[in-house]
């Protein structure tokens, strides 16, 4: 059965996140029959000296029994779980924002067009097995959050491939070849499945802490099931701005952005522009969405575990078990926690989840003893599934440190090099805000407008388009024919960018409708009628002479 993996620019398939020269390991998420399609990857790195904590987001749809994930690691990591909501909030607070400042007296009344608008910590101690199974050593078995995890090793890629297949991990024919280099490098592998009774909605981000000199996003094995132009979104927390050290750093040509139909459409066109720019730059590059200090402008919009602690204290103040259970269920809860209600308070036939919202319904359906036991178990689940994972996530975003958000898109044939990152204290910040000015005026019953790029685009103050027609409802064709890359550079941790591509662009003069401007049409018509009158006058004069 084919499974679907949904990622809102989200990670489903990623391997270990570390640097080992000269090659890097990677991992994969597999179902029982075929690799699950990859739609995107999201990961947050937190670096403190030689210690890296990586939180990887996994959003998966399909049969929970078929979920499986294999992660090569350089050494045995500390494992815990994070919070999905943290990724959602961090995404919103760090994505580029596009602001179009409109100036001038506006369009001529005859030119108005209808435009588009947007207007959990480890659950138990690891069990060391040291059992050999057909050339594969099972070194540890442990439970972490919703996952059952085995840490395995092998010195033979064929043995590992057979073990994975026997245990219902399907690497595909290509996958076996891709894991071989990592087996030969002596990597260990973290193999994950869902614990019995867990649903696919129970899956949480995985947090891995390990020793490494720099962060790396293993991408090679992702090619097994990657979608075309798959988004890769990386946040890095350290003491300076993060830059790619083996991919290009790319600044796109913001003339090609859809500035005209609202900020949501602008952000959508930015993602398309990044794809075009990366392809044009050779297929392997990153753009900087944001680079700056972590402050209250970001953290104040990120839910803190303290707020859940306060919520739990409020719930504890409810003396009645049914009140506690209904209030807990009615809150902004994760699917994983709500799923546990059906485990601890299974509904009788004919009842639906509406029972869980109502204290009276709970009392009518369940005994007091059942409610008391469920309260104790669900209270602990609230801590394990929501509070502690959120606390672990919050700890990765520390006030005063430096946060960089990098974005790219990659197709399978471009996933030949695992991108790694360094931190450059000499490079300037990159604000989220990108600005442009659209100056629109009605002059002699004709709309004249211009677009000037502003802060955040790398071309502040440069007028890039002038036109004498109504303002556009999409990117003008003349702009679409330009190069998508403004600059592409080689970056590192100890030098300023070395620009390898630098495109310059002429001012675009555009007539969107393809018609003559009104002043030319008027003058042409006037000349025509003046000529007619002149010829008529000559004709009449000659006629009089003849008479």
ZAMARGU-4260 file (C-alpha; in steps of 0.2 Angstrom, whole numbers, plus 5000, padded with zeros to 4 digits):
<rodrens>
0) 5000/5000/5000 | 5007/5017/4995 | 5009/5029/5010 | 5009/5048/5009 | 5021/5059/5018
5) 5015/5077/5021 | 5028/5090/5025 | 5024/5109/5025 | 5041/5112/5020 | 5044/5097/5033
10) 5056/5084/5036 | 5051/5066/5034 | 5068/5059/5028 | 5084/5064/5035 | 5099/5056/5042
15) 5112/5060/5055 | 5117/5078/5057 | 5136/5078/5059 | 5152/5081/5050 | 5164/5067/5046
20) 5177/5071/5032 | 5177/5067/5018 | 5160/5060/5017 | 5144/5062/5027 | 5130/5050/5033
25) 5112/5051/5030 | 5096/5042/5034 | 5079/5038/5028 | 5061/5035/5032 | 5054/5019/5024
30) 5037/5010/5024 | 5035/4991/5022 | 5034/4991/5003 | 5041/5007/4995 | 5050/5022/5001
35) 5039/5036/5007 | 5038/5051/4995 | 5048/5066/5002 | 5039/5083/5001 | 5052/5093/5012
40) 5063/5094/5027 | 5064/5105/5042 | 5078/5104/5055 | 5084/5115/5069 | 5103/5114/5074
45) 5109/5121/5091 | 5128/5121/5092 | 5138/5124/5109 | 5156/5120/5106 | 5158/5103/5099
50) 5141/5098/5105 | 5126/5098/5093 | 5108/5096/5096 | 5097/5093/5081 | 5078/5093/5081
55) 5071/5085/5066 | 5052/5086/5061 | 5043/5071/5055 | 5025/5073/5049 | 5018/5057/5042
60) 5002/5050/5036 | 4999/5032/5034 | 4997/5016/5044 | 5006/5017/5060 | 5012/4999/5059
65) 5021/5003/5043 | 5031/5018/5050 | 5050/5016/5051 | 5065/5027/5051 | 5083/5024/5049
70) 5096/5036/5055 | 5115/5034/5053 | 5125/5042/5068 | 5143/5045/5071 | 5142/5040/5089
75) 5127/5035/5101 | 5117/5051/5103 | 5106/5056/5117 | 5088/5055/5111 | 5072/5064/5116
80) 5057/5072/5108 | 5052/5089/5103 | 5036/5099/5100 | 5028/5101/5083 | 5020/5117/5088
85) 5037/5124/5090 | 5041/5122/5072 | 5025/5130/5066 | 5028/5145/5077 | 5047/5147/5073
90) 5042/5146/5054 | 5030/5160/5055 | 5042/5171/5066 | 5057/5169/5054 | 5050/5168/5037
95) 5053/5182/5025 | 5040/5196/5025 | 5037/5207/5010 | 5031/5225/5012 | 5026/5235/4997
100) 5026/5254/5000 | 5013/5262/4988 | 5016/5281/4984 | 5010/5293/4971 | 4992/5299/4967
105) 4986/5282/4961 | 4980/5275/4945 | 4969/5284/4932 | 4951/5280/4935 | 4949/5271/4918
110) 4964/5260/4923 | 4957/5251/4939 | 4958/5233/4937 | 4952/5219/4949 | 4968/5212/4957
115) 4972/5197/4968 | 4972/5199/4987 | 4979/5188/5000 | 4977/5205/5004 | 5047/5070/5125
120) 5061/5065/5134 | 5067/5047/5134 | 5054/5035/5141 | 5065/5023/5151 | 5083/5017/5152
125) 5091/5010/5137 | 5094/4991/5137 | 5110/4985/5130 | 5108/4970/5120 | 5125/4967/5111
130) 5116/4954/5101 | 5122/4949/5084 | 5109/4945/5071 | 5115/4940/5054 | 5130/4951/5053
135) 5120/4966/5062 | 5124/4970/5080 | 5109/4976/5090 | 5118/4987/5103 | 5104/4995/5112
140) 5085/4995/5113 | 5075/5009/5121 | 5059/5018/5121 | 5059/5037/5118 | 5042/5046/5117
145) 5031/5036/5105 | 5046/5027/5097 | 5054/5010/5100 | 5072/5012/5095 | 5086/5000/5091
150) 5104/5006/5089 | 5112/4994/5077 | 5129/4992/5068 | 5136/4981/5054 | 5152/4981/5044
155) 5144/4974/5029 | 5131/4984/5019 | 5123/4968/5012 | 5120/4961/5030 | 5112/4978/5035
160) 5101/4978/5020 | 5095/4961/5023 | 5092/4965/5041 | 5082/4980/5037 | 5072/4971/5024
165) 5068/4956/5036 | 5062/4970/5049 | 5051/4978/5036 | 5062/4993/5032 | 5063/4994/5013
170) 5078/5003/5006 | 5074/5000/4988 | 5088/4994/4976 | 5096/5011/4976 | 5095/5013/4995
175) 5106/4999/4998 | 5120/5007/4987 | 5117/5024/4996 | 5120/5017/5014 | 5135/5007/5009
180) 5147/5021/5011 | 5141/5024/5029 | 5142/5006/5034 | 5160/5007/5028 | 5164/5022/5038
185) 5159/5012/5054 | 5143/5022/5057 | 5130/5016/5069 | 5111/5017/5064 | 5096/5022/5075
190) 5081/5012/5069 | 5064/5019/5074 | 5047/5012/5074 | 5031/5017/5083 | 5027/5008/5100
195) 5013/4996/5100 | 4996/5005/5102 | 5003/5022/5095 | 4995/5030/5080 | 5004/5040/5066
200) 4997/5055/5075 | 5008/5051/5090 | 5024/5055/5080 | 5034/5069/5087 | 5050/5078/5082
205) 5066/5068/5086 | 5079/5077/5096 | 5097/5070/5094 | 5112/5077/5104 | 5129/5071/5098
210) 5147/5077/5096 | 5152/5085/5080 | 5163/5100/5074 | 5149/5107/5063 | 5131/5104/5057
215) 5127/5094/5042 | 5111/5090/5033 | 5113/5073/5025 | 5103/5073/5009 | 5110/5059/4998
220) 5098/5045/5004 | 5084/5057/5003 | 5085/5055/4984 | 5078/5038/4985 | 5060/5046/4987
225) 5062/5065/4985 | 5049/5075/4976 | 5054/5087/4963 | 5061/5103/4970 | 5059/5097/4988
230) 5061/5111/5000 | 5074/5110/5013 | 5073/5123/5028 | 5087/5124/5041 | 5088/5134/5057
235) 5105/5136/5065 | 5108/5143/5083 | 5126/5147/5087 | 5136/5163/5091 | 5137/5170/5073
240) 5128/5169/5057 | 5128/5152/5049 | 5133/5150/5031 | 5135/5135/5019 | 5153/5129/5017
245) 5150/5117/5002 | 5135/5125/4994 | 5134/5142/4986 | 5125/5156/4995 | 5113/5164/4983
250) 5104/5181/4983 | 5089/5180/4971 | 5084/5194/4959 | 5069/5202/4968 | 5063/5210/4952
255) 5055/5194/4948 | 5045/5193/4965 | 5026/5196/4964 | 5026/5212/4974 | 5009/5217/4967
260) 4995/5206/4974 | 4999/5205/4993 | 5011/5198/5005 | 5005/5180/5005 | 5007/5179/4986
265) 5024/5187/4987 | 5030/5174/4999 | 5023/5160/4988 | 5032/5168/4973 | 5048/5169/4984
270) 5048/5151/4986 | 5046/5149/4967 | 5060/5162/4964 | 5072/5152/4975 | 5069/5136/4965
275) 5073/5145/4949 | 5088/5154/4957 | 5096/5138/4964 | 5093/5129/4947 | 5102/5143/4938
280) 5116/5143/4951 | 5120/5125/4948 | 5107/5116/4959 | 5116/5117/4975 | 5114/5133/4985
285) 5105/5141/5000 | 5097/5158/5002 | 5097/5167/5019 | 5079/5170/5025 | 5084/5178/5041
290) 5100/5180/5051 | 5100/5190/5067 | 5100/5189/5086 | 5087/5180/5096 | 5076/5192/5105
295) 5059/5195/5112 | 5053/5199/5094 | 5055/5180/5091 | 5053/5172/5108 | 5038/5181/5114
300) 5028/5173/5100 | 5035/5155/5104 | 5024/5146/5116 | 5034/5143/5132 | 5033/5127/5143
305) 5030/5138/5158 | 5013/5143/5151 | 5009/5124/5150 | 5015/5122/5168 | 5003/5136/5173
310) 4989/5127/5163 | 4993/5111/5172 | 4992/5120/5189 | 4975/5127/5184 | 4969/5109/5179
315) 4975/5102/5195 | 4964/5114/5205 | 4949/5106/5198 | 4943/5094/5211 | 4932/5084/5200
320) 4940/5071/5189 | 4927/5073/5175 | 4930/5092/5175 | 4949/5089/5174 | 4947/5077/5159
325) 4935/5088/5150 | 4946/5103/5152 | 4962/5095/5147 | 4954/5087/5131 | 4945/5104/5126
330) 4962/5114/5126 | 4974/5116/5112 | 4980/5098/5113 | 4990/5088/5102 | 4983/5073/5092
335) 4995/5061/5102 | 4987/5066/5118 | 4969/5066/5112 | 4972/5048/5105 | 4977/5042/5123
340) 4959/5046/5129 | 4953/5031/5118 | 4966/5020/5126 | 4963/5025/5144 | 4944/5029/5142
345) 4938/5018/5127 | 4921/5024/5121 | 4906/5011/5122 | 4898/5007/5105 | 4888/5021/5099
350) 4897/5035/5108 | 4908/5048/5099 | 4922/5059/5105 | 4910/5072/5111 | 4909/5063/5127
355) 4927/5069/5131 | 4922/5087/5130 | 4908/5086/5143 | 4910/5082/5162 | 4892/5077/5163
360) 4894/5065/5148 | 4910/5058/5156 | 4901/5054/5172 | 4887/5046/5163 | 4898/5034/5153
365) 4912/5030/5165 | 4913/5025/5183 | 4922/5036/5196 | 4936/5024/5197 | 4939/5024/5178
370) 4939/5043/5178 | 4951/5044/5193 | 4963/5032/5185 | 4962/5040/5168 | 4965/5057/5176
375) 4982/5051/5184 | 4988/5043/5167 | 4982/5058/5156 | 4990/5070/5168 | 5007/5062/5166
380) 5004/5060/5147 | 5002/5079/5146 | 5019/5081/5155 | 5027/5068/5144 | 5020/5072/5127
385) 5017/5091/5128 | 5026/5100/5142 | 5043/5091/5142 | 5045/5091/5123 | 5041/5109/5123
390) 5053/5113/5136 | 5067/5104/5126 | 5062/5114/5111 | 5062/5130/5120 | 5080/5126/5127
395) 5086/5126/5109 | 5081/5145/5106 | 5091/5155/5118 | 5089/5174/5120 | 5105/5183/5115
400) 5112/5169/5103 | 5112/5170/5084 | 5099/5162/5073 | 5100/5159/5055 | 5087/5152/5044
405) 5092/5145/5027 | 5081/5139/5013 | 5084/5129/4997 | 5075/5117/4985 | 5083/5101/4979
410) 5078/5088/4966 | 5084/5070/4967 | 5098/5073/4954 | 5105/5087/4964 | 5106/5077/4981
415) 5124/5072/4978 | 5132/5082/4991 | 5127/5083/5010 | 5127/5102/5014 | 5137/5107/5029
420) 5138/5124/5038 | 5150/5136/5047 | 5148/5151/5057 | 5154/5168/5051 | 5155/5182/5064
425) 5160/5195/5051 | 5144/5194/5039 | 5130/5206/5042 | 5113/5202/5048 | 5099/5198/5036
430) 5082/5205/5041 | 5066/5196/5038 | 5058/5211/5030 | 5061/5214/5011 | 5054/5231/5005
435) 5050/5239/4989 | 5041/5254/4983 | 5028/5255/4970 | 5025/5273/4964 | 5009/5276/4954
440) 5003/5292/4946 | 4990/5297/4934 | 4997/5310/4922 | 4987/5317/4908 | 4975/5303/4910
445) 4988/5290/4909 | 4995/5278/4923 | 5013/5279/4925 | 5022/5268/4938 | 5039/5262/4944
450) 5045/5248/4956 | 5060/5252/4967 | 5068/5239/4977 | 5072/5242/4996 | 5079/5236/5012
455) 5083/5217/5013 | 5084/5214/4994 | 5103/5218/4992 | 5098/5232/4980 | 5091/5246/4991
460) 5086/5261/4981 | 5087/5253/4964 | 5073/5257/4952 | 5070/5241/4942 | 5054/5244/4932
465) 5046/5259/4924 | 5029/5257/4915 | 5016/5268/4907 | 5001/5256/4909 | 4990/5250/4924
470) 4999/5242/4938 | 5001/5223/4935 | 4992/5208/4942 | 5008/5197/4941 | 5026/5199/4937
475) 5029/5208/4921 | 5034/5197/4907 | 5050/5207/4904 | 5055/5204/4922 | 5052/5185/4920
480) 5065/5184/4906 | 5079/5191/4917 | 5091/5180/4927 | 5084/5173/4943 | 5101/5175/4952
485) 5107/5192/4958 | 5123/5185/4966 | 5130/5168/4971 | 5145/5167/4982 | 5156/5154/4991
490) 5155/5157/5009 | 5165/5150/5024 | 5167/5154/5043 | 5182/5165/5042 | 5181/5175/5026
495) 5169/5187/5017 | 5159/5180/5003 | 5169/5176/4987 | 5156/5181/4973 | 5156/5169/4959
500) 5140/5175/4950 | 5136/5193/4949 | 5122/5198/4937 | 5118/5216/4933 | 5101/5221/4926
505) 5095/5236/4915 | 5080/5246/4920 | 5065/5238/4912 | 5053/5249/4902 | 5037/5240/4900
510) 5020/5242/4892 | 5010/5228/4900 | 4995/5228/4888 | 5006/5228/4872 | 4996/5244/4866
515) 5003/5261/4862 | 5004/5272/4877 | 4989/5285/4877 | 5000/5300/4873 | 5006/5292/4857
520) 4989/5286/4852 | 4982/5303/4855 | 4996/5312/4845 | 4994/5299/4831 | 4975/5301/4830
525) 4977/5320/4831 | 4990/5320/4817 | 4978/5309/4806 | 4964/5321/4808 | 4975/5336/4805
530) 4981/5328/4789 | 4964/5325/4784 | 4958/5343/4786 | 4974/5349/4777 | 4970/5338/4762
535) 4952/5343/4762 | 4957/5361/4762 | 4969/5359/4747 | 4955/5349/4738 | 4942/5363/4741
540) 4955/5376/4736 | 4959/5367/4719 | 4940/5365/4716 | 4937/5384/4717 | 4952/5388/4706
545) 4945/5376/4693 | 4928/5384/4694
</rodrens>
